[in-house]
């Protein structure tokens, strides 16, 4: 995936967490596991982005 696609997916997952919290507050939670999955997806996306940044800086410093 490109960096733009990853950034878009990151925003979607953050929105999922916000929606989950709103559902939790109103007591209408559909899927309790969705928040955990969204947090893990966010961590994966951030890791991929950070790895790409590190490779880019490593390639320019040599």
C-alpha positions in Angstrom: 0.0 0.0 0.0 1.1 3.5 -0.6 1.7 6.0 2.1 -1.5 7.9 1.1 -3.6 4.7 1.4 -2.1 4.0 4.8 -2.8 7.5 6.0 -6.4 7.2 4.8 -6.8 3.8 6.5 -5.3 5.3 9.7 -8.0 8.0 9.7 -10.7 5.4 9.2 -9.5 3.3 12.1 -9.4 6.3 14.4 -12.9 7.2 13.4 -13.9 3.6 14.2 -12.6 4.0 17.7 -14.4 7.3 18.2 -17.7 5.7 17.0 -17.1 2.7 19.3 -16.7 5.0 22.3 -19.9 6.8 21.4 -21.7 3.5 21.1 -20.2 2.4 24.4 -21.4 5.6 26.1 -25.0 5.2 24.7 -25.0 1.5 25.5 -25.5 0.3 21.9 -22.3 -1.6 21.3 -22.5 -3.9 18.3 -19.1 -5.6 18.5 -16.8 -5.2 21.6 -13.8 -6.6 19.7 -13.9 -3.9 17.0 -12.1 -1.4 19.2 -9.2 -3.8 20.0 -8.9 -4.6 16.3 -8.9 -1.0 15.3 -6.1 -0.2 17.9 -4.0 -3.0 16.6 -4.5 -1.9 13.0 -3.4 1.6 14.0 -0.3 0.2 15.6 0.5 -1.8 12.5 0.0 1.1 10.2 2.2 3.4 12.3 4.9 0.7 12.4 4.9 0.4 8.6 5.0 4.2 8.2 7.9 4.5 10.7 9.8 1.7 9.0 9.5 3.4 5.6 10.7 6.7 7.1 13.7 5.1 8.7 14.6 3.4 5.4 14.3 6.7 3.6 16.5 8.5 6.0 19.0 5.6 6.1 19.2 5.6 2.3 19.9 9.3 2.1 22.5 9.4 4.9 24.8 6.9 3.2 
